[in-house]
């Protein structure tokens, strides 16, 4: 009988592992397909990513490649990261399809908009970095170079730098999602977060100072959107909190009737 019970528990585990493998394979295939479509344009993509710096560099200067394989590896690396970036909706869909069967109905109703919003917010953060922050940042960096120093940035170093910033701004723009999840999990309340608004504003400006050049314009351009995103997260957090209270009251009412 113990052997039969062990067999019953082993079967679902094997099925889950097989499903996990299939979901991972589909995600990898999606990244691979996007990569194969983009790789032909890898040099053009690197030129596009390098445009904010190239436009800010003094006339007559250019970027350099100090590594022997850097002219190939830098565009290759960019294309790979960009493929993952583009395939994020498919990756998240596979993750959602794997975990969804184990969620309650109200959790599913909350998870779908959160997943979609997190993707859009991450893309918005990366776009904000590219179109707003990069031009200001590189204009500042090139303008403060000491006299007699030619600004010739290595292509690999530049790529590592901008990829880190894309990730930083993408994650920073996930602030509303983090707030909603904290409130939904009961870790905090909208009232507590609202009362801590002054600390949040200070934290936004400190983060702006760390991620942007040391000028008030760049810092403000990051701090203000983050503050706005905090307020947006707070608004949606209140809706989630209200729905959570109503659901608990309904459950209490059902339990009272059963008694």
N, C-alpha and C positions, 0 to 999 in steps of 0.2 A: 504493500500500500504506500509505503514511503517512496519507493521507486516511482510509482505512478504519479505521486504528488510532485516529486522532483522533475519528472518529465513534463508535467503541465506547466510548471514555472519556467522551465528552460525554453519551452517553445515560444512564449511571448517575448522572452529576452532575445532569442535568435531573430525573431521577426522584427523587433525594434532595431537591432543592429543592422539587419539587411536593409531596412528602410532608411536608416541613417546613412549607410553607405551609398544607397541610390540617390538620396538627396544631395549628398556631398559631391557625387559624380556629376549630377546635373548642374550644380553651381560651378564646378570646375570647367565643365564643357561650355557653359555660358561665358565665362571669363576667356576661355580659349578662342571661342568664336569671335568675340569682340576684338581680342588681341590680333587675330589673323586679319580681320577687316581693317584695323588701324595701323598695323606695322608698316605697310607700304608708305604711309604718310608720317612715319616717325620723325623724320627730319623737319617736316613742316610743323608738326605738333610741338617740337622743341623750340622752333623759331617763334611760335605763337606764345609759348610759356615764357620765353626769354624777352618778349617784346617790352614789358614794363621797364626792365633794366636797360635794354638797348636804347630805348627812347630817352632815358635819363642820362646815359653816358655822354661824356664830352665828345665833340665831333673829332673824328679821326681815331678814336679808340675802339676796341672790339673785345669780345670774349676770347678766351684761350682754352686749349685742352692740354693739360700737363701730363696726363696719363697716355700711354701708347694706345690703349684700347678705348680711351674715353670718347672719341668721336662716334664710336659704335655703341658702347655700353650706356652712355647717358641717354640717348634717344630710346634705346631698348628698354631701359629701366622706366623711363617716363611712360612709354606705351603700356608696359605691364601694369603700372600703378593706375593709369587712366582706364585700362580695361576693367580692373576691379571696381574702380569708381563708377563706371558706366553700368556694370553688371550688378551693382548693389541691389536694385529692386528685385532681380531674379534670385539673388542669394538670400535676401530677407524673405521672399515668398517661399523658398524651399525650407527655411528655418521655421516659418509660420506653419507650413503644412505638416511639419514633423511634430510640433508641440501642440497644435490646435486640438487634437482629439482629447488631450488630457486637461483641457481648460473648462471652467464653468461657463455658462452662457453669458453672464455679465462680464466675465473676463475677456471672452472673445469679442464682445461688443466694444470694449475699451481698447483691446490690443490692435485691432485693424486700423483705426484712425491714428493711433500712436505710431505704428510702423510707417504708415504713409507720411505722417508729419515729420518723423525723424529723418526720413530720406530727403524730403523737400528742404528741411531746415539745414541739413548738412550741405546740400548743394548750394543753398543760399549763402551759407557761411563761406564756402570756397569762392563763390562768385564775388562776394563782398570783398574778400581778401585780394582777389585778382584785379577787380575794376576800381576799387577805392583805396585800399591800403597800400598795395604794391607801388603804384605811381608816386604817392607821397613819400613812402619809405625810401625808394631807390633815388628819388630826386634829392632827398636829404643826405643819404649816404655818399652820393657822388659829389655833392656840393661841399662837403666838409673834408674832402681829401686834402692832405697837406700839399703845398705848392711843390711841383717837381715830381709828384707821385702820379703815375699813369694808372687809371682804373681799368684793369684787365682781369676780369673775374673768370676763374676756372669754371668750365661748364658743369662738371660733376659737383663741385662745391655749391654752385648756384642751385642746381636741381635739389640737392639734399636740403638746402635752406628753404626753398619755396614749398617743397613737399611737407616739411615740418610745419610751416605756417598754414598751409591748406588744412592739415589735420587739426591744428590748434583752433583755427577759426570755425571749422566744421563742428568740432566738439563744443566750442563755446556757444554756438547757435542752437545746441541741443538743450539749452537751459529750460525752456518751457516743458519739455518732455520729462526732464529730471524732477521738476517741481510737481508735475501731475503724478508721477510715480511715487514720490515721497508722500504725497497727501493720500493717494489711493491705498498705499501700504499701511497707513496709519503711523508712519515714522514722525510726522509732524502735521500741523494743521495750517489752513490758510490764514487764520488769525495770528498764529505765531510768526509766520513768514512776513505777514503784513507789518507786524510790530517791529520786525528786524530790517525794515526797508532801508533805514539810514546806513546800516552796516553793509547791505548789499550794494548800495550806490558807491560807497567807498571801495568795496572789493572790485567793482566794475572798473573804476578809474585806476586802481592798482594794477589790475590785469591789463588794462589798456596801456599803462606805462611800461609793463614788462614785454608786451608783444609788439609795440610800435616804437618808432624813433622818439627821442626825448623832446618832442615839441607838443604843445597843448592841442593843436589841431588834430594830429593823428590819434592822440590818446582819446580825445573826445569822440572821434569818429568810430572808435570801437566801444567806448564806454556807454554812449547813448543807446546804440542798438541793443546792447546786452541788458541795459536797464529796462528798455521797452519790452524785450523778450521775457524778462522777469515778471513784468506786469501782466503780459499776455498769459504766461504760465499760471499766475495767480488767479486770473479770471476763470480759466478752464479748470483749475484746481478746485475752485469753489463749486463749480457745477458737479464735479466728480464727488466732492465731499457731500453735497446735498443728495445726490443719487444714492450714495453709500448709506446715509442716514435713513432715507426712505426705504431702502431694501432691508435694513436691519429692523425697522419698525414693522414692515410687512411680515418678516420672518417671526418676530415676536408675537404678532397677531395670530399667525398660523399655529404657533406652538401653544398659545393660550386656548385656542379653539380645540386643539387635540386633547388638552388636559380636561 
